[in-house]
Structure formats: C-alpha cells, structure tokens
Amino acid sequence: QVRLMESGGGLVQPGGALRLSCVASGSRSSIYVMGWYRQAPEGERELVANVYDDGVTTYADHLKGRFTISRDNSENTVYLQMNRLKPEDTAAYYCHILIMFGHDIGEYWGQGTQVTVSS
C-alpha cells in the first residue's frame, strides 16, 4: 500500500521560510510525478508545484521565485522550499504523487500539513 508522510509545516512569521518534506513508501514502481497542492480555508485545492521523474518542474505562476520543489528519487522524497512567506500562503499543503503501472496510473494524496503565516 502506498503511503505519503508529510512533515515540516508550522507557524511562521511573514517573510520567513519553511521546508516541507513528503516521503512515499510502499511503491514498487517508480514515481512519475511528485508534487504539492494547497487548500486555504474556504478555498479550492490548487497546484503549487510538480517535479517529474526526469527533473522537470512546473509551478503555479504566482509562486514562481519564492517556492522551489525538488525530489530525491533514491529516498522517494519530495521537498518544497518556501521562502518570503506571506499570510496568503496560509493553507493545508498536500503531497501528491502519480505512479505509472503499465498503462494505468495510480494517484495518491497525503493527509496534509498545515502552514500558517502570521505575526
């Protein structure tokens, strides 16, 4: 069974930084995409960033320059470095992966980790 374990959320002041981590376990296949989504209170879940197995990254346009996604394939871990945080970055952040099983795709979500940006 594939499981995702997120860590690194917390309370930070505006302008501060946090680094989120997500470890995927239980997969015997390589992970095609690893990424992060977020959902603010009373908001919809939105894509933050993705990183593909070849290292290609994609970001939400409004987060480029402040957030950096990376992955360690040997550890099945994805990271999200968040800098110059703003109150509007407050949200639950969810790890998300896609695994290719032949012609099928498995999609998995983490439980979420809360990030609160407040003074």
N, CA, C and O of each residue as an XYZ file, in Angstrom:
476
protein
N       0.845     -1.191      0.000
C       0.000      0.000      0.000
C       0.880      1.240      0.000
O       1.796      1.365      0.813
N       0.598      2.143     -0.905
C       1.375      3.373     -0.992
C       0.920      4.347      0.080
O      -0.276      4.579      0.255
N       1.864      4.904      0.782
C       1.567      5.898      1.818
C       2.478      7.096      1.650
O       3.636      6.968      1.251
N       1.933      8.267      1.964
C       2.684      9.507      1.904
C       2.721     10.116      3.294
O       1.692     10.239      3.959
N       3.905     10.492      3.721
C       4.060     11.087      5.048
C       4.683     12.465      4.879
O       5.831     12.601      4.457
N       3.897     13.488      5.219
C       4.351     14.867      5.103
C       4.879     15.370      6.437
O       4.469     14.902      7.499
N       5.782     16.316      6.368
C       6.293     16.974      7.564
C       6.817     18.359      7.199
O       7.022     18.676      6.027
N       7.028     19.172      8.224
C       7.642     20.471      8.014
C       6.729     21.663      8.117
O       7.195     22.801      8.070
N       5.426     21.431      8.258
C       4.515     22.560      8.398
C       4.650     23.206      9.762
O       5.337     22.693     10.645
N       3.983     24.344      9.923
C       4.013     25.028     11.207
C       3.633     26.486     11.081
O       3.107     26.930     10.061
N       3.912     27.217     12.141
C       3.623     28.648     12.208
C       4.902     29.428     11.913
O       5.952     29.151     12.493
N       4.810     30.386     11.026
C       5.976     31.188     10.665
C       5.529     32.629     10.456
O       4.395     32.884     10.050
N       6.414     33.553     10.732
C       6.092     34.961     10.549
C       6.203     35.336      9.070
O       6.929     34.697      8.308
N       5.483     36.365      8.684
C       5.621     36.839      7.294
C       7.070     37.142      6.965
O       7.795     37.731      7.767
N       7.484     36.730      5.769
C       8.866     36.898      5.366
C       9.750     35.715      5.711
O      10.889     35.633      5.251
N       9.239     34.807      6.514
C      10.009     33.644      6.919
C      10.005     32.538      5.878
O       9.495     32.707      4.770
N      10.584     31.404      6.252
C      10.712     30.278      5.339
C      10.359     28.974      6.034
O      10.511     28.836      7.248
N       9.895     28.039      5.257
C       9.643     26.682      5.723
C      10.033     25.707      4.625
O      10.022     26.041      3.440
N      10.375     24.503      5.041
C      10.666     23.445      4.086
C       9.781     22.254      4.406
O       9.856     21.682      5.493
N       8.945     21.888      3.449
C       8.085     20.730      3.593
C       8.758     19.513      2.981
O       9.481     19.613      1.989
N       8.503     18.359      3.594
C       9.012     17.096      3.071
C       7.865     16.103      2.963
O       6.901     16.157      3.727
N       7.986     15.206      2.011
C       6.994     14.145      1.845
C       7.723     12.885      1.410
O       8.405     12.863      0.386
N       7.565     11.838      2.206
C       8.189     10.558      1.899
C       7.120      9.586      1.434
O       6.111      9.386      2.111
N       7.345      8.989      0.285
C       6.429      7.983     -0.250
C       6.987      6.606      0.046
O       8.156      6.324     -0.215
N       6.133      5.754      0.594
C       6.559      4.398      0.897
C       5.551      3.415      0.322
O       4.397      3.756      0.064
N       6.014      2.191      0.130
C       5.118      1.125     -0.294
C       4.988      0.948     -1.794
O       4.233      0.087     -2.246
N       5.702      1.737     -2.573
C       5.591      1.609     -4.024
C       6.735      0.771     -4.575
O       7.897      0.991     -4.235
N       6.402     -0.181     -5.421
C       7.423     -0.986     -6.083
C       7.739     -0.437     -7.457
O       8.677     -0.891     -8.111
N       6.962      0.538     -7.898
C       7.194      1.168     -9.199
C       7.773      2.557     -8.989
O       7.616      3.164     -7.930
N       8.437      3.038    -10.011
C       8.995      4.380     -9.902
C       7.870      5.414     -9.938
O       6.829      5.201    -10.559
N       8.098      6.511     -9.275
C       7.089      7.562     -9.159
C       7.266      8.550    -10.297
O       8.325      9.161    -10.444
N       6.224      8.703    -11.098
C       6.296      9.563    -12.280
C       6.318     11.048    -11.891
O       7.193     11.800    -12.322
N       5.375     11.443    -11.098
C       5.274     12.851    -10.693
C       5.132     12.941     -9.186
O       4.396     12.165     -8.577
N       5.827     13.875     -8.594
C       5.662     14.204     -7.180
C       5.374     15.693     -7.092
O       6.006     16.499     -7.776
N       4.429     16.046     -6.257
C       4.083     17.458     -6.204
C       3.396     17.870     -4.928
O       3.181     17.073     -4.015
N       3.059     19.149     -4.896
C       2.380     19.745     -3.754
C       1.179     20.549     -4.241
O       1.245     21.268     -5.239
N       0.092     20.404     -3.509
C      -1.096     21.219     -3.680
C      -1.365     21.902     -2.346
O      -0.822     21.511     -1.312
N      -2.201     22.918     -2.383
C      -2.588     23.553     -1.131
C      -4.045     23.961     -1.182
O      -4.628     24.170     -2.246
N      -4.609     24.065      0.008
C      -6.005     24.467      0.128
C      -6.156     25.384      1.320
O      -5.953     24.989      2.468
N      -6.517     26.620      1.019
C      -6.745     27.599      2.065
C      -8.148     27.417      2.640
O      -9.010     26.814      2.002
N      -8.372     27.935      3.838
C      -9.723     27.841      4.400
C     -10.756     28.412      3.446
O     -10.588     29.518      2.930
N     -11.801     27.680      3.215
C     -12.887     28.098      2.329
C     -12.417     28.308      0.893
O     -13.071     29.005      0.118
N     -11.276     27.701      0.538
C     -10.788     27.820     -0.837
C     -10.734     26.476     -1.517
O     -10.974     25.442     -0.893
N     -10.416     26.492     -2.810
C     -10.288     25.255     -3.549
C      -8.832     24.784     -3.504
O      -7.909     25.574     -3.311
N      -8.660     23.490     -3.686
C      -7.311     22.946     -3.728
C      -6.645     23.386     -5.027
O      -7.221     23.267     -6.108
N      -5.424     23.896     -4.899
C      -4.716     24.392     -6.072
C      -3.321     23.799     -6.144
O      -2.711     23.467     -5.127
N      -2.834     23.676     -7.364
C      -1.491     23.172     -7.583
C      -0.469     24.198     -7.123
O      -0.592     25.388     -7.413
N       0.536     23.727     -6.406
C       1.671     24.574     -6.043
C       2.818     24.310     -7.003
O       3.311     25.225     -7.663
N       3.242     23.052     -7.077
C       4.371     22.703     -7.947
C       4.417     21.196     -8.146
O       3.936     20.424     -7.317
N       5.008     20.797     -9.265
C       5.250     19.395     -9.580
C       6.697     19.207    -10.004
O       7.325     20.116    -10.546
N       7.210     18.023     -9.750
C       8.516     17.652    -10.288
C       8.393     16.242    -10.864
O       7.922     15.321    -10.197
N       8.826     16.098    -12.113
C       8.711     14.827    -12.818
C       9.956     13.972    -12.572
O      10.958     14.447    -12.038
N       9.870     12.729    -12.967
C      10.976     11.815    -12.676
C      12.242     12.170    -13.436
O      13.326     11.710    -13.078
N      12.121     12.984    -14.482
C      13.311     13.420    -15.210
C      13.836     14.762    -14.698
O      14.784     15.316    -15.255
N      13.217     15.278    -13.640
C      13.687     16.514    -13.036
C      12.981     17.774    -13.497
O      13.218     18.849    -12.945
N      12.129     17.666    -14.485
C      11.390     18.828    -14.958
C      10.425     19.292    -13.869
O       9.755     18.485    -13.224
N      10.373     20.599    -13.681
C       9.500     21.164    -12.651
C       8.469     22.110    -13.267
O       8.724     22.747    -14.289
N       7.331     22.187    -12.643
C       6.312     23.158    -13.023
C       5.805     23.833    -11.751
O       5.766     23.223    -10.683
N       5.423     25.088    -11.881
C       4.966     25.866    -10.735
C       3.702     26.649    -11.088
O       3.454     26.995    -12.242
N       2.923     26.909    -10.052
C       1.875     27.902    -10.198
C       2.568     29.236    -10.474
O       3.527     29.599     -9.792
N       2.081     29.952    -11.465
C       2.774     31.173    -11.901
C       3.023     32.151    -10.758
O       4.097     32.747    -10.671
N       2.045     32.317     -9.891
C       2.159     33.330     -8.853
C       3.084     32.913     -7.714
O       3.332     33.698     -6.799
N       3.599     31.674     -7.765
C       4.505     31.212     -6.712
C       5.939     31.073     -7.202
O       6.851     30.830     -6.412
N       6.131     31.226     -8.490
C       7.487     31.138     -9.019
C       8.384     32.183     -8.376
O       7.989     33.331     -8.174
N       9.599     31.755     -8.062
C      10.559     32.682     -7.470
C      10.612     32.627     -5.961
O      11.634     32.960     -5.361
N       9.507     32.204     -5.334
C       9.510     32.093     -3.879
C       9.540     30.636     -3.428
O      10.106     30.319     -2.382
N       8.928     29.747     -4.218
C       8.858     28.340     -3.862
C       9.752     27.529     -4.796
O       9.849     27.815     -5.990
N      10.404     26.510     -4.230
C      11.245     25.624     -5.023
C      10.940     24.179     -4.666
O      10.971     23.800     -3.495
N      10.647     23.378     -5.678
C      10.364     21.966     -5.460
C      11.564     21.148     -5.906
O      12.241     21.492     -6.875
N      11.820     20.065     -5.190
C      12.903     19.158     -5.556
C      12.529     17.758     -5.083
O      11.606     17.582     -4.288
N      13.255     16.771     -5.583
C      12.969     15.402     -5.168
C      14.262     14.606     -5.093
O      15.245     14.888     -5.779
N      14.217     13.608     -4.234
C      15.311     12.655     -4.084
C      14.743     11.295     -4.466
O      14.035     10.670     -3.677
N      15.048     10.843     -5.659
C      14.468      9.597     -6.141
C      14.948      8.392     -5.336
O      14.219      7.411     -5.188
N      16.149      8.463     -4.826
C      16.663      7.333     -4.050
C      15.912      7.157     -2.730
O      15.880      6.067     -2.158
N      15.309      8.253     -2.257
C      14.565      8.216     -0.992
C      13.059      8.359     -1.200
O      12.296      8.395     -0.235
N      12.630      8.442     -2.473
C      11.201      8.659     -2.773
C      10.642      9.823     -1.965
O       9.568      9.736     -1.369
N      11.392     10.902     -1.964
C      11.036     12.072     -1.159
C      10.949     13.315     -2.041
O      11.766     13.522     -2.938
N       9.950     14.125     -1.764
C       9.810     15.402     -2.446
C       9.833     16.506     -1.402
O       9.299     16.357     -0.303
N      10.458     17.608     -1.766
C      10.607     18.743     -0.869
C       9.968     19.987     -1.490
O       9.869     20.122     -2.710
N       9.544     20.877     -0.617
C       9.063     22.182     -1.072
C       9.682     23.236     -0.161
O       9.326     23.361      1.011
N      10.610     23.983     -0.728
C      11.222     25.088     -0.003
C      10.389     26.338     -0.266
O      10.215     26.747     -1.414
N       9.883     26.933      0.793
C       9.022     28.106      0.675
C       9.712     29.282      1.355
O       9.969     29.257      2.559
N      10.005     30.301      0.575
C      10.690     31.490      1.088
C       9.793     32.721      1.001
O       8.814     32.750      0.256
N      10.151     33.722      1.773
C       9.418     35.006      1.771
C       7.916     34.749      1.885
O       7.121     35.247      1.088
N       7.559     33.981      2.868
C       6.168     33.584      3.039
C       5.275     34.769      3.371
O       5.676     35.719      4.044
N       4.048     34.673      2.872
C       3.051     35.728      3.055
C       1.831     35.146      3.767
O       1.602     33.937      3.716
N       1.056     35.990      4.424
C      -0.157     35.481      5.078
C      -1.067     34.710      4.115
O      -1.726     33.756      4.528
N      -1.109     35.099      2.872
C      -1.963     34.401      1.907
C      -1.442     33.021      1.521
O      -2.117     32.281      0.805
N      -0.248     32.670      1.989
C       0.263     31.314      1.796
C      -0.284     30.348      2.844
O      -0.056     29.141      2.767
N      -1.001     30.884      3.814
C      -1.596     30.036      4.844
C      -2.571     29.053      4.212
O      -3.515     29.440      3.524
N      -2.318     27.766      4.463
C      -3.143     26.722      3.855
C      -2.694     25.368      4.385
O      -1.649     25.246      5.024
N      -3.496     24.366      4.109
C      -3.064     22.987      4.279
C      -2.355     22.575      2.995
O      -2.895     22.743      1.901
N      -1.167     22.046      3.126
C      -0.369     21.643      1.973
C      -0.386     20.117      1.861
O      -0.116     19.402      2.825
N      -0.709     19.647      0.670
C      -0.875     18.223      0.437
C       0.161     17.711     -0.564
O       0.389     18.300     -1.621
N       0.766     16.613     -0.192
C       1.672     15.915     -1.104
C       0.831     15.071     -2.064
O      -0.196     14.513     -1.678
N       1.271     14.988     -3.297
C       0.516     14.282     -4.340
C       1.506     13.573     -5.258
O       2.499     14.165     -5.680
N       1.235     12.299     -5.568
C       2.116     11.585     -6.484
C       1.302     10.814     -7.511
O       0.151     10.448     -7.274
N       1.927     10.579     -8.658
C       1.380      9.718     -9.697
C       2.396      8.621     -9.987
O       3.582      8.881    -10.188
N       1.901      7.395    -10.002
C       2.749      6.236    -10.270
C       2.217      5.530    -11.505
O       1.016      5.282    -11.618
N       3.103      5.210    -12.421
C       2.709      4.502    -13.620
C       2.803      3.007    -13.386
O       3.853      2.476    -13.026
N       1.660      2.335    -13.605
C       1.628      0.875    -13.546
C       1.271      0.391    -14.947
O       0.103      0.141    -15.244
N       2.270      0.262    -15.799
C       1.973     -0.088    -17.170
C       1.161      1.020    -17.812
O       1.621      2.158    -17.916
N      -0.069      0.680    -18.251
C      -0.944      1.686    -18.869
C      -1.852      2.368    -17.850
O      -2.624      3.259    -18.204
N      -1.764      1.960    -16.609
C      -2.596      2.551    -15.565
C      -1.801      3.548    -14.746
O      -0.575      3.481    -14.664
N      -2.525      4.469    -14.147
C      -1.907      5.489    -13.297
C      -2.507      5.407    -11.908
O      -3.726      5.404    -11.741
N      -1.641      5.339    -10.920
C      -2.092      5.389     -9.540
C      -1.887      6.788     -8.994
O      -0.820      7.377     -9.166
N      -2.903      7.322     -8.336
C      -2.845      8.672     -7.781
C      -2.998      8.584     -6.276
O      -3.899      7.916     -5.770
N      -2.113      9.263     -5.566
C      -2.101      9.174     -4.107
C      -1.921     10.560     -3.495
O      -1.223     11.420     -4.033
N      -2.586     10.744     -2.334
C      -2.530     12.007     -1.604
C      -2.061     11.777     -0.180
O      -2.344     10.744      0.428
N      -1.341     12.756      0.337
C      -1.004     12.757      1.749
C      -2.150     13.327      2.569
O      -3.158     13.784      2.029
N      -1.977     13.291      3.878
C      -3.018     13.782      4.790
C      -3.010     15.303      4.910
O      -3.983     15.905      5.363
N      -1.912     15.908      4.505
C      -1.814     17.365      4.590
C      -1.023     17.823      5.794
O      -1.042     17.192      6.851
N      -0.334     18.924      5.618
C       0.385     19.556      6.714
C       0.045     21.047      6.700
O       0.058     21.685      5.647
N      -0.254     21.586      7.864
C      -0.736     22.964      7.942
C       0.423     23.946      7.964
O       1.391     23.774      8.705
N       0.309     24.959      7.153
C       1.253     26.082      7.145
C       0.465     27.337      7.486
O      -0.507     27.676      6.812
N       0.892     28.015      8.529
C       0.236     29.248      8.945
C       1.263     30.365      8.971
O       2.284     30.273      9.654
N       0.981     31.421      8.220
C       1.884     32.572      8.140
C       1.194     33.736      8.835
O       0.210     34.286      8.340
N       1.728     34.095      9.985
C       1.074     35.126     10.794
C       2.080     35.733     11.748
O       3.012     35.069     12.203
N       1.875     37.015     12.044
C       2.722     37.667     13.037
C       2.077     37.622     14.409
O       2.649     38.126     15.376
